Amino acid sequence: MSETARLYDAAGDRLQDLPPGPLHLHVHGNGLRAFVMADVLRRVLARRRRRVLTTRSGPPPQDWRPADHNIPDFDEGDPATAHVVIAERPVPASHLVLTPALEHVPADADPVTLRLAILRTRYREPVNVAEELEAARPRLGRWRTLMAQWADSPGRPLNRPYADEAEAALTDDLDTPAALAILERLADDPDVAPGSKLETFIHLDLLLALDLVSEIGRH
């Protein structure tokens, strides 16, 4: 599996491979979608052994808490590391700039279900949050129920082909819908043992952060 991540540079209007060494990446946006995509990007890069700090310019959000959406606390700056910066204003073209479209966020939506709803659409495409929430609720419930069932089966190693395919999708311009489709295909694959499905879902949920293990042990 390649260690290179490819991302769209909005400033240069092109896809490009991330160079080795320290990075300074800007996610331009002022809503939850920008925070979610910055978090996924941080997780993907960290799995490729890139030390990543997530910082933000401007004040913290007032109407929602990042931690509720499985977005960790932001870090202090360190020029020797990769930065993923949430920026409300455009930055110089020398930086890689990702520009998630703004979205209307329902105030009463479950935070993790809302995270899945956001990930169901490519970050550079418009998203209908209300419509995606309707699809995300049963999908998240199904996966969590399956995880609880698989947890009762004998343990097996993770399925490397599925894991590699999903990670490749995430490193190819953060194709989160493709990664989610791969998880769904894995869930329905009769040739993969339940224990292997469990380990693969856990492995990939460290990138997606959807709390897929939350129903294990509750039944």
Biotite code that builds the C-alpha atoms (Angstrom):
import biotite.structure as struc

atoms = struc.array([
    struc.Atom([0.000, 0.000, 0.000], chain_id="A", res_id=1, res_name="MET", atom_name="CA", element="C"),
    struc.Atom([1.357, 3.403, -0.963], chain_id="A", res_id=2, res_name="SER", atom_name="CA", element="C"),
    struc.Atom([2.304, 5.793, 1.819], chain_id="A", res_id=3, res_name="GLU", atom_name="CA", element="C"),
    struc.Atom([1.406, 8.772, -0.396], chain_id="A", res_id=4, res_name="THR", atom_name="CA", element="C"),
    struc.Atom([-1.839, 10.681, 0.056], chain_id="A", res_id=5, res_name="ALA", atom_name="CA", element="C"),
    struc.Atom([-3.319, 12.586, -2.866], chain_id="A", res_id=6, res_name="ARG", atom_name="CA", element="C"),
    struc.Atom([-5.419, 15.678, -2.201], chain_id="A", res_id=7, res_name="LEU", atom_name="CA", element="C"),
    struc.Atom([-7.096, 18.382, -4.210], chain_id="A", res_id=8, res_name="TYR", atom_name="CA", element="C"),
    struc.Atom([-5.384, 21.762, -4.016], chain_id="A", res_id=9, res_name="ASP", atom_name="CA", element="C"),
    struc.Atom([-8.147, 24.345, -4.318], chain_id="A", res_id=10, res_name="ALA", atom_name="CA", element="C"),
    struc.Atom([-5.617, 27.135, -4.680], chain_id="A", res_id=11, res_name="ALA", atom_name="CA", element="C"),
    struc.Atom([-3.973, 25.438, -7.662], chain_id="A", res_id=12, res_name="GLY", atom_name="CA", element="C"),
    struc.Atom([-7.159, 23.691, -8.876], chain_id="A", res_id=13, res_name="ASP", atom_name="CA", element="C"),
    struc.Atom([-5.500, 20.294, -9.197], chain_id="A", res_id=14, res_name="ARG", atom_name="CA", element="C"),
    struc.Atom([-4.952, 16.974, -7.463], chain_id="A", res_id=15, res_name="LEU", atom_name="CA", element="C"),
    struc.Atom([-1.463, 16.477, -6.109], chain_id="A", res_id=16, res_name="GLN", atom_name="CA", element="C"),
    struc.Atom([0.527, 14.029, -4.015], chain_id="A", res_id=17, res_name="ASP", atom_name="CA", element="C"),
    struc.Atom([1.509, 15.307, -0.610], chain_id="A", res_id=18, res_name="LEU", atom_name="CA", element="C"),
    struc.Atom([5.266, 15.786, -0.463], chain_id="A", res_id=19, res_name="PRO", atom_name="CA", element="C"),
    struc.Atom([7.402, 14.213, 2.272], chain_id="A", res_id=20, res_name="PRO", atom_name="CA", element="C"),
    struc.Atom([8.434, 16.263, 5.253], chain_id="A", res_id=21, res_name="GLY", atom_name="CA", element="C"),
    struc.Atom([6.534, 18.919, 7.208], chain_id="A", res_id=22, res_name="PRO", atom_name="CA", element="C"),
    struc.Atom([3.180, 19.929, 5.753], chain_id="A", res_id=23, res_name="LEU", atom_name="CA", element="C"),
    struc.Atom([0.923, 22.905, 6.216], chain_id="A", res_id=24, res_name="HIS", atom_name="CA", element="C"),
    struc.Atom([-2.595, 22.048, 5.095], chain_id="A", res_id=25, res_name="LEU", atom_name="CA", element="C"),
    struc.Atom([-5.557, 24.409, 5.312], chain_id="A", res_id=26, res_name="HIS", atom_name="CA", element="C"),
    struc.Atom([-9.170, 23.312, 5.430], chain_id="A", res_id=27, res_name="VAL", atom_name="CA", element="C"),
    struc.Atom([-11.109, 26.416, 4.493], chain_id="A", res_id=28, res_name="HIS", atom_name="CA", element="C"),
    struc.Atom([-14.587, 26.561, 5.998], chain_id="A", res_id=29, res_name="GLY", atom_name="CA", element="C"),
    struc.Atom([-16.479, 27.730, 9.042], chain_id="A", res_id=30, res_name="ASN", atom_name="CA", element="C"),
    struc.Atom([-18.812, 24.832, 9.721], chain_id="A", res_id=31, res_name="GLY", atom_name="CA", element="C"),
    struc.Atom([-18.897, 21.323, 11.090], chain_id="A", res_id=32, res_name="LEU", atom_name="CA", element="C"),
    struc.Atom([-18.051, 19.784, 7.725], chain_id="A", res_id=33, res_name="ARG", atom_name="CA", element="C"),
    struc.Atom([-14.653, 21.470, 7.686], chain_id="A", res_id=34, res_name="ALA", atom_name="CA", element="C"),
    struc.Atom([-13.908, 20.193, 11.197], chain_id="A", res_id=35, res_name="PHE", atom_name="CA", element="C"),
    struc.Atom([-14.970, 16.628, 10.372], chain_id="A", res_id=36, res_name="VAL", atom_name="CA", element="C"),
    struc.Atom([-12.921, 16.479, 7.172], chain_id="A", res_id=37, res_name="MET", atom_name="CA", element="C"),
    struc.Atom([-9.876, 17.980, 8.905], chain_id="A", res_id=38, res_name="ALA", atom_name="CA", element="C"),
    struc.Atom([-10.168, 15.276, 11.562], chain_id="A", res_id=39, res_name="ASP", atom_name="CA", element="C"),
    struc.Atom([-10.389, 12.466, 8.994], chain_id="A", res_id=40, res_name="VAL", atom_name="CA", element="C"),
    struc.Atom([-7.410, 13.930, 7.151], chain_id="A", res_id=41, res_name="LEU", atom_name="CA", element="C"),
    struc.Atom([-5.430, 14.051, 10.396], chain_id="A", res_id=42, res_name="ARG", atom_name="CA", element="C"),
    struc.Atom([-6.250, 10.410, 11.134], chain_id="A", res_id=43, res_name="ARG", atom_name="CA", element="C"),
    struc.Atom([-5.359, 9.248, 7.614], chain_id="A", res_id=44, res_name="VAL", atom_name="CA", element="C"),
    struc.Atom([-2.020, 11.047, 7.649], chain_id="A", res_id=45, res_name="LEU", atom_name="CA", element="C"),
    struc.Atom([-1.202, 9.803, 11.154], chain_id="A", res_id=46, res_name="ALA", atom_name="CA", element="C"),
    struc.Atom([-1.674, 6.204, 10.005], chain_id="A", res_id=47, res_name="ARG", atom_name="CA", element="C"),
    struc.Atom([0.973, 6.946, 7.368], chain_id="A", res_id=48, res_name="ARG", atom_name="CA", element="C"),
    struc.Atom([3.397, 7.850, 10.140], chain_id="A", res_id=49, res_name="ARG", atom_name="CA", element="C"),
    struc.Atom([3.022, 11.579, 9.675], chain_id="A", res_id=50, res_name="ARG", atom_name="CA", element="C"),
    struc.Atom([2.852, 13.448, 12.975], chain_id="A", res_id=51, res_name="ARG", atom_name="CA", element="C"),
    struc.Atom([-0.067, 15.788, 12.537], chain_id="A", res_id=52, res_name="VAL", atom_name="CA", element="C"),
    struc.Atom([-1.369, 18.700, 14.585], chain_id="A", res_id=53, res_name="LEU", atom_name="CA", element="C"),
    struc.Atom([-4.875, 20.022, 14.060], chain_id="A", res_id=54, res_name="THR", atom_name="CA", element="C"),
    struc.Atom([-5.162, 23.741, 14.710], chain_id="A", res_id=55, res_name="THR", atom_name="CA", element="C"),
    struc.Atom([-7.698, 26.395, 13.891], chain_id="A", res_id=56, res_name="ARG", atom_name="CA", element="C"),
    struc.Atom([-7.697, 30.074, 13.117], chain_id="A", res_id=57, res_name="SER", atom_name="CA", element="C"),
    struc.Atom([-10.442, 32.139, 14.669], chain_id="A", res_id=58, res_name="GLY", atom_name="CA", element="C"),
    struc.Atom([-12.708, 31.449, 17.652], chain_id="A", res_id=59, res_name="PRO", atom_name="CA", element="C"),
    struc.Atom([-14.096, 27.994, 18.498], chain_id="A", res_id=60, res_name="PRO", atom_name="CA", element="C"),
    struc.Atom([-17.607, 27.097, 17.349], chain_id="A", res_id=61, res_name="PRO", atom_name="CA", element="C"),
    struc.Atom([-20.350, 28.473, 19.558], chain_id="A", res_id=62, res_name="GLN", atom_name="CA", element="C"),
    struc.Atom([-23.282, 26.170, 18.804], chain_id="A", res_id=63, res_name="ASP", atom_name="CA", element="C"),
    struc.Atom([-21.669, 22.715, 18.971], chain_id="A", res_id=64, res_name="TRP", atom_name="CA", element="C"),
    struc.Atom([-18.780, 20.957, 20.700], chain_id="A", res_id=65, res_name="ARG", atom_name="CA", element="C"),
    struc.Atom([-16.140, 19.204, 18.547], chain_id="A", res_id=66, res_name="PRO", atom_name="CA", element="C"),
    struc.Atom([-15.756, 16.388, 21.089], chain_id="A", res_id=67, res_name="ALA", atom_name="CA", element="C"),
    struc.Atom([-19.410, 15.378, 20.602], chain_id="A", res_id=68, res_name="ASP", atom_name="CA", element="C"),
    struc.Atom([-18.558, 14.581, 16.976], chain_id="A", res_id=69, res_name="HIS", atom_name="CA", element="C"),
    struc.Atom([-15.418, 12.607, 17.946], chain_id="A", res_id=70, res_name="ASN", atom_name="CA", element="C"),
    struc.Atom([-13.162, 15.505, 16.980], chain_id="A", res_id=71, res_name="ILE", atom_name="CA", element="C"),
    struc.Atom([-10.312, 15.735, 19.518], chain_id="A", res_id=72, res_name="PRO", atom_name="CA", element="C"),
    struc.Atom([-8.962, 18.877, 21.086], chain_id="A", res_id=73, res_name="ASP", atom_name="CA", element="C"),
    struc.Atom([-6.912, 21.151, 18.875], chain_id="A", res_id=74, res_name="PHE", atom_name="CA", element="C"),
    struc.Atom([-3.146, 21.389, 19.270], chain_id="A", res_id=75, res_name="ASP", atom_name="CA", element="C"),
    struc.Atom([-0.718, 24.233, 19.698], chain_id="A", res_id=76, res_name="GLU", atom_name="CA", element="C"),
    struc.Atom([1.431, 25.109, 16.712], chain_id="A", res_id=77, res_name="GLY", atom_name="CA", element="C"),
    struc.Atom([4.755, 23.352, 16.028], chain_id="A", res_id=78, res_name="ASP", atom_name="CA", element="C"),
    struc.Atom([6.496, 24.213, 12.739], chain_id="A", res_id=79, res_name="PRO", atom_name="CA", element="C"),
    struc.Atom([8.328, 20.866, 12.656], chain_id="A", res_id=80, res_name="ALA", atom_name="CA", element="C"),
    struc.Atom([5.120, 18.881, 12.172], chain_id="A", res_id=81, res_name="THR", atom_name="CA", element="C"),
    struc.Atom([2.319, 18.634, 9.672], chain_id="A", res_id=82, res_name="ALA", atom_name="CA", element="C"),
    struc.Atom([-0.506, 21.066, 10.310], chain_id="A", res_id=83, res_name="HIS", atom_name="CA", element="C"),
    struc.Atom([-4.141, 20.692, 9.380], chain_id="A", res_id=84, res_name="VAL", atom_name="CA", element="C"),
    struc.Atom([-5.535, 24.161, 9.951], chain_id="A", res_id=85, res_name="VAL", atom_name="CA", element="C"),
    struc.Atom([-9.198, 25.101, 10.010], chain_id="A", res_id=86, res_name="ILE", atom_name="CA", element="C"),
    struc.Atom([-9.205, 28.552, 8.414], chain_id="A", res_id=87, res_name="ALA", atom_name="CA", element="C"),
    struc.Atom([-12.207, 30.798, 7.917], chain_id="A", res_id=88, res_name="GLU", atom_name="CA", element="C"),
    struc.Atom([-10.445, 32.886, 5.276], chain_id="A", res_id=89, res_name="ARG", atom_name="CA", element="C"),
    struc.Atom([-8.469, 31.915, 2.164], chain_id="A", res_id=90, res_name="PRO", atom_name="CA", element="C"),
    struc.Atom([-4.739, 31.427, 2.570], chain_id="A", res_id=91, res_name="VAL", atom_name="CA", element="C"),
    struc.Atom([-1.789, 31.914, 0.191], chain_id="A", res_id=92, res_name="PRO", atom_name="CA", element="C"),
    struc.Atom([-1.560, 29.581, -2.785], chain_id="A", res_id=93, res_name="ALA", atom_name="CA", element="C"),
    struc.Atom([1.608, 28.041, -1.372], chain_id="A", res_id=94, res_name="SER", atom_name="CA", element="C"),
    struc.Atom([-0.560, 26.096, 1.045], chain_id="A", res_id=95, res_name="HIS", atom_name="CA", element="C"),
    struc.Atom([-2.710, 23.130, 0.160], chain_id="A", res_id=96, res_name="LEU", atom_name="CA", element="C"),
    struc.Atom([-6.293, 24.334, 0.562], chain_id="A", res_id=97, res_name="VAL", atom_name="CA", element="C"),
    struc.Atom([-9.268, 22.009, 0.935], chain_id="A", res_id=98, res_name="LEU", atom_name="CA", element="C"),
    struc.Atom([-12.617, 23.767, 0.673], chain_id="A", res_id=99, res_name="THR", atom_name="CA", element="C"),
    struc.Atom([-15.576, 21.799, 2.021], chain_id="A", res_id=100, res_name="PRO", atom_name="CA", element="C"),
    struc.Atom([-18.889, 23.353, 1.053], chain_id="A", res_id=101, res_name="ALA", atom_name="CA", element="C"),
    struc.Atom([-20.961, 24.834, 3.865], chain_id="A", res_id=102, res_name="LEU", atom_name="CA", element="C"),
    struc.Atom([-23.941, 22.880, 5.113], chain_id="A", res_id=103, res_name="GLU", atom_name="CA", element="C"),
    struc.Atom([-27.079, 23.373, 7.170], chain_id="A", res_id=104, res_name="HIS", atom_name="CA", element="C"),
    struc.Atom([-26.710, 21.374, 10.366], chain_id="A", res_id=105, res_name="VAL", atom_name="CA", element="C"),
    struc.Atom([-29.936, 20.359, 12.191], chain_id="A", res_id=106, res_name="PRO", atom_name="CA", element="C"),
    struc.Atom([-29.645, 21.388, 15.817], chain_id="A", res_id=107, res_name="ALA", atom_name="CA", element="C"),
    struc.Atom([-31.214, 18.180, 17.145], chain_id="A", res_id=108, res_name="ASP", atom_name="CA", element="C"),
    struc.Atom([-29.163, 15.680, 15.105], chain_id="A", res_id=109, res_name="ALA", atom_name="CA", element="C"),
    struc.Atom([-27.212, 12.991, 16.916], chain_id="A", res_id=110, res_name="ASP", atom_name="CA", element="C"),
    struc.Atom([-23.556, 14.129, 16.633], chain_id="A", res_id=111, res_name="PRO", atom_name="CA", element="C"),
    struc.Atom([-22.023, 10.839, 15.455], chain_id="A", res_id=112, res_name="VAL", atom_name="CA", element="C"),
    struc.Atom([-24.889, 10.140, 13.047], chain_id="A", res_id=113, res_name="THR", atom_name="CA", element="C"),
    struc.Atom([-24.317, 13.638, 11.696], chain_id="A", res_id=114, res_name="LEU", atom_name="CA", element="C"),
    struc.Atom([-20.636, 12.822, 11.247], chain_id="A", res_id=115, res_name="ARG", atom_name="CA", element="C"),
    struc.Atom([-21.582, 9.771, 9.165], chain_id="A", res_id=116, res_name="LEU", atom_name="CA", element="C"),
    struc.Atom([-24.059, 11.867, 7.165], chain_id="A", res_id=117, res_name="ALA", atom_name="CA", element="C"),
    struc.Atom([-21.265, 14.288, 6.294], chain_id="A", res_id=118, res_name="ILE", atom_name="CA", element="C"),
    struc.Atom([-18.891, 11.482, 5.302], chain_id="A", res_id=119, res_name="LEU", atom_name="CA", element="C"),
    struc.Atom([-21.441, 9.992, 2.911], chain_id="A", res_id=120, res_name="ARG", atom_name="CA", element="C"),
    struc.Atom([-20.758, 12.808, 0.385], chain_id="A", res_id=121, res_name="THR", atom_name="CA", element="C"),
    struc.Atom([-17.421, 13.704, -1.207], chain_id="A", res_id=122, res_name="ARG", atom_name="CA", element="C"),
    struc.Atom([-16.183, 16.758, 0.621], chain_id="A", res_id=123, res_name="TYR", atom_name="CA", element="C"),
    struc.Atom([-15.884, 18.840, -2.562], chain_id="A", res_id=124, res_name="ARG", atom_name="CA", element="C"),
    struc.Atom([-19.514, 18.199, -3.524], chain_id="A", res_id=125, res_name="GLU", atom_name="CA", element="C"),
    struc.Atom([-22.674, 19.845, -2.151], chain_id="A", res_id=126, res_name="PRO", atom_name="CA", element="C"),
    struc.Atom([-24.273, 17.859, 0.646], chain_id="A", res_id=127, res_name="VAL", atom_name="CA", element="C"),
    struc.Atom([-27.939, 17.596, 1.595], chain_id="A", res_id=128, res_name="ASN", atom_name="CA", element="C"),
    struc.Atom([-27.482, 17.003, 5.314], chain_id="A", res_id=129, res_name="VAL", atom_name="CA", element="C"),
    struc.Atom([-31.149, 16.252, 6.055], chain_id="A", res_id=130, res_name="ALA", atom_name="CA", element="C"),
    struc.Atom([-31.299, 13.649, 3.289], chain_id="A", res_id=131, res_name="GLU", atom_name="CA", element="C"),
    struc.Atom([-27.997, 12.076, 4.287], chain_id="A", res_id=132, res_name="GLU", atom_name="CA", element="C"),
    struc.Atom([-29.085, 11.917, 7.923], chain_id="A", res_id=133, res_name="LEU", atom_name="CA", element="C"),
    struc.Atom([-32.108, 9.825, 6.927], chain_id="A", res_id=134, res_name="GLU", atom_name="CA", element="C"),
    struc.Atom([-29.777, 7.328, 5.258], chain_id="A", res_id=135, res_name="ALA", atom_name="CA", element="C"),
    struc.Atom([-27.100, 7.473, 7.950], chain_id="A", res_id=136, res_name="ALA", atom_name="CA", element="C"),
    struc.Atom([-29.339, 6.563, 10.896], chain_id="A", res_id=137, res_name="ARG", atom_name="CA", element="C"),
    struc.Atom([-30.246, 3.013, 9.792], chain_id="A", res_id=138, res_name="PRO", atom_name="CA", element="C"),
    struc.Atom([-26.772, 2.387, 8.383], chain_id="A", res_id=139, res_name="ARG", atom_name="CA", element="C"),
    struc.Atom([-25.062, 3.289, 11.642], chain_id="A", res_id=140, res_name="LEU", atom_name="CA", element="C"),
    struc.Atom([-27.550, 1.229, 13.635], chain_id="A", res_id=141, res_name="GLY", atom_name="CA", element="C"),
    struc.Atom([-27.058, -1.774, 11.355], chain_id="A", res_id=142, res_name="ARG", atom_name="CA", element="C"),
    struc.Atom([-23.283, -1.671, 11.573], chain_id="A", res_id=143, res_name="TRP", atom_name="CA", element="C"),
    struc.Atom([-23.316, -1.347, 15.351], chain_id="A", res_id=144, res_name="ARG", atom_name="CA", element="C"),
    struc.Atom([-25.722, -4.273, 15.672], chain_id="A", res_id=145, res_name="THR", atom_name="CA", element="C"),
    struc.Atom([-23.576, -6.400, 13.361], chain_id="A", res_id=146, res_name="LEU", atom_name="CA", element="C"),
    struc.Atom([-20.467, -5.508, 15.344], chain_id="A", res_id=147, res_name="MET", atom_name="CA", element="C"),
    struc.Atom([-22.142, -6.697, 18.536], chain_id="A", res_id=148, res_name="ALA", atom_name="CA", element="C"),
    struc.Atom([-23.067, -9.981, 16.815], chain_id="A", res_id=149, res_name="GLN", atom_name="CA", element="C"),
    struc.Atom([-19.599, -10.490, 15.328], chain_id="A", res_id=150, res_name="TRP", atom_name="CA", element="C"),
    struc.Atom([-18.041, -9.928, 18.745], chain_id="A", res_id=151, res_name="ALA", atom_name="CA", element="C"),
    struc.Atom([-19.540, -13.250, 19.889], chain_id="A", res_id=152, res_name="ASP", atom_name="CA", element="C"),
    struc.Atom([-17.685, -15.154, 17.133], chain_id="A", res_id=153, res_name="SER", atom_name="CA", element="C"),
    struc.Atom([-14.151, -16.592, 17.300], chain_id="A", res_id=154, res_name="PRO", atom_name="CA", element="C"),
    struc.Atom([-11.443, -14.024, 16.802], chain_id="A", res_id=155, res_name="GLY", atom_name="CA", element="C"),
    struc.Atom([-9.794, -13.703, 13.402], chain_id="A", res_id=156, res_name="ARG", atom_name="CA", element="C"),
    struc.Atom([-7.196, -11.333, 11.918], chain_id="A", res_id=157, res_name="PRO", atom_name="CA", element="C"),
    struc.Atom([-8.481, -8.336, 10.028], chain_id="A", res_id=158, res_name="LEU", atom_name="CA", element="C"),
    struc.Atom([-9.136, -8.748, 6.319], chain_id="A", res_id=159, res_name="ASN", atom_name="CA", element="C"),
    struc.Atom([-6.157, -7.018, 4.724], chain_id="A", res_id=160, res_name="ARG", atom_name="CA", element="C"),
    struc.Atom([-7.604, -6.662, 1.170], chain_id="A", res_id=161, res_name="PRO", atom_name="CA", element="C"),
    struc.Atom([-10.699, -4.846, 2.447], chain_id="A", res_id=162, res_name="TYR", atom_name="CA", element="C"),
    struc.Atom([-8.665, -2.724, 4.866], chain_id="A", res_id=163, res_name="ALA", atom_name="CA", element="C"),
    struc.Atom([-6.170, -1.747, 2.170], chain_id="A", res_id=164, res_name="ASP", atom_name="CA", element="C"),
    struc.Atom([-8.943, -0.917, -0.299], chain_id="A", res_id=165, res_name="GLU", atom_name="CA", element="C"),
    struc.Atom([-10.710, 1.364, 2.157], chain_id="A", res_id=166, res_name="ALA", atom_name="CA", element="C"),
    struc.Atom([-7.496, 3.093, 3.210], chain_id="A", res_id=167, res_name="GLU", atom_name="CA", element="C"),
    struc.Atom([-6.559, 3.602, -0.440], chain_id="A", res_id=168, res_name="ALA", atom_name="CA", element="C"),
    struc.Atom([-9.899, 5.341, -0.994], chain_id="A", res_id=169, res_name="ALA", atom_name="CA", element="C"),
    struc.Atom([-9.267, 7.668, 1.946], chain_id="A", res_id=170, res_name="LEU", atom_name="CA", element="C"),
    struc.Atom([-5.798, 8.570, 0.733], chain_id="A", res_id=171, res_name="THR", atom_name="CA", element="C"),
    struc.Atom([-7.164, 9.308, -2.748], chain_id="A", res_id=172, res_name="ASP", atom_name="CA", element="C"),
    struc.Atom([-8.547, 12.782, -2.055], chain_id="A", res_id=173, res_name="ASP", atom_name="CA", element="C"),
    struc.Atom([-10.444, 11.685, 1.062], chain_id="A", res_id=174, res_name="LEU", atom_name="CA", element="C"),
    struc.Atom([-12.994, 9.534, -0.769], chain_id="A", res_id=175, res_name="ASP", atom_name="CA", element="C"),
    struc.Atom([-15.073, 8.811, 2.316], chain_id="A", res_id=176, res_name="THR", atom_name="CA", element="C"),
    struc.Atom([-18.154, 7.559, 0.395], chain_id="A", res_id=177, res_name="PRO", atom_name="CA", element="C"),
    struc.Atom([-16.010, 4.896, -1.273], chain_id="A", res_id=178, res_name="ALA", atom_name="CA", element="C"),
    struc.Atom([-14.582, 3.818, 2.086], chain_id="A", res_id=179, res_name="ALA", atom_name="CA", element="C"),
    struc.Atom([-18.105, 3.532, 3.536], chain_id="A", res_id=180, res_name="LEU", atom_name="CA", element="C"),
    struc.Atom([-19.245, 1.484, 0.521], chain_id="A", res_id=181, res_name="ALA", atom_name="CA", element="C"),
    struc.Atom([-16.317, -0.880, 1.086], chain_id="A", res_id=182, res_name="ILE", atom_name="CA", element="C"),
    struc.Atom([-17.397, -1.373, 4.696], chain_id="A", res_id=183, res_name="LEU", atom_name="CA", element="C"),
    struc.Atom([-20.916, -2.183, 3.547], chain_id="A", res_id=184, res_name="GLU", atom_name="CA", element="C"),
    struc.Atom([-19.598, -4.666, 1.004], chain_id="A", res_id=185, res_name="ARG", atom_name="CA", element="C"),
    struc.Atom([-17.458, -6.286, 3.695], chain_id="A", res_id=186, res_name="LEU", atom_name="CA", element="C"),
    struc.Atom([-20.432, -6.545, 6.052], chain_id="A", res_id=187, res_name="ALA", atom_name="CA", element="C"),
    struc.Atom([-22.348, -8.540, 3.416], chain_id="A", res_id=188, res_name="ASP", atom_name="CA", element="C"),
    struc.Atom([-19.457, -10.734, 2.244], chain_id="A", res_id=189, res_name="ASP", atom_name="CA", element="C"),
    struc.Atom([-20.266, -14.356, 3.175], chain_id="A", res_id=190, res_name="PRO", atom_name="CA", element="C"),
    struc.Atom([-16.685, -15.436, 2.510], chain_id="A", res_id=191, res_name="ASP", atom_name="CA", element="C"),
    struc.Atom([-15.215, -13.328, 5.333], chain_id="A", res_id=192, res_name="VAL", atom_name="CA", element="C"),
    struc.Atom([-15.452, -14.727, 8.860], chain_id="A", res_id=193, res_name="ALA", atom_name="CA", element="C"),
    struc.Atom([-17.376, -12.617, 11.413], chain_id="A", res_id=194, res_name="PRO", atom_name="CA", element="C"),
    struc.Atom([-14.297, -12.244, 13.602], chain_id="A", res_id=195, res_name="GLY", atom_name="CA", element="C"),
    struc.Atom([-12.340, -10.882, 10.661], chain_id="A", res_id=196, res_name="SER", atom_name="CA", element="C"),
    struc.Atom([-15.155, -8.462, 9.823], chain_id="A", res_id=197, res_name="LYS", atom_name="CA", element="C"),
    struc.Atom([-15.090, -7.233, 13.417], chain_id="A", res_id=198, res_name="LEU", atom_name="CA", element="C"),
    struc.Atom([-11.349, -6.559, 13.405], chain_id="A", res_id=199, res_name="GLU", atom_name="CA", element="C"),
    struc.Atom([-11.488, -4.843, 10.012], chain_id="A", res_id=200, res_name="THR", atom_name="CA", element="C"),
    struc.Atom([-14.357, -2.583, 11.060], chain_id="A", res_id=201, res_name="PHE", atom_name="CA", element="C"),
    struc.Atom([-12.503, -1.644, 14.260], chain_id="A", res_id=202, res_name="ILE", atom_name="CA", element="C"),
    struc.Atom([-9.336, -0.923, 12.264], chain_id="A", res_id=203, res_name="HIS", atom_name="CA", element="C"),
    struc.Atom([-11.143, 1.363, 9.823], chain_id="A", res_id=204, res_name="LEU", atom_name="CA", element="C"),
    struc.Atom([-13.272, 3.037, 12.467], chain_id="A", res_id=205, res_name="ASP", atom_name="CA", element="C"),
    struc.Atom([-10.078, 4.472, 13.920], chain_id="A", res_id=206, res_name="LEU", atom_name="CA", element="C"),
    struc.Atom([-10.069, 6.612, 10.762], chain_id="A", res_id=207, res_name="LEU", atom_name="CA", element="C"),
    struc.Atom([-13.815, 7.259, 10.475], chain_id="A", res_id=208, res_name="LEU", atom_name="CA", element="C"),
    struc.Atom([-14.562, 7.645, 14.219], chain_id="A", res_id=209, res_name="ALA", atom_name="CA", element="C"),
    struc.Atom([-18.186, 6.469, 14.136], chain_id="A", res_id=210, res_name="LEU", atom_name="CA", element="C"),
    struc.Atom([-18.220, 4.616, 17.487], chain_id="A", res_id=211, res_name="ASP", atom_name="CA", element="C"),
    struc.Atom([-19.038, 1.335, 15.746], chain_id="A", res_id=212, res_name="LEU", atom_name="CA", element="C"),
    struc.Atom([-18.172, -0.703, 18.860], chain_id="A", res_id=213, res_name="VAL", atom_name="CA", element="C"),
    struc.Atom([-20.727, 1.089, 21.024], chain_id="A", res_id=214, res_name="SER", atom_name="CA", element="C"),
    struc.Atom([-23.233, -1.800, 21.092], chain_id="A", res_id=215, res_name="GLU", atom_name="CA", element="C"),
    struc.Atom([-20.739, -4.557, 21.914], chain_id="A", res_id=216, res_name="ILE", atom_name="CA", element="C"),
    struc.Atom([-21.542, -6.169, 25.249], chain_id="A", res_id=217, res_name="GLY", atom_name="CA", element="C"),
    struc.Atom([-24.924, -4.464, 25.633], chain_id="A", res_id=218, res_name="ARG", atom_name="CA", element="C"),
    struc.Atom([-27.075, -7.459, 24.646], chain_id="A", res_id=219, res_name="HIS", atom_name="CA", element="C"),
])
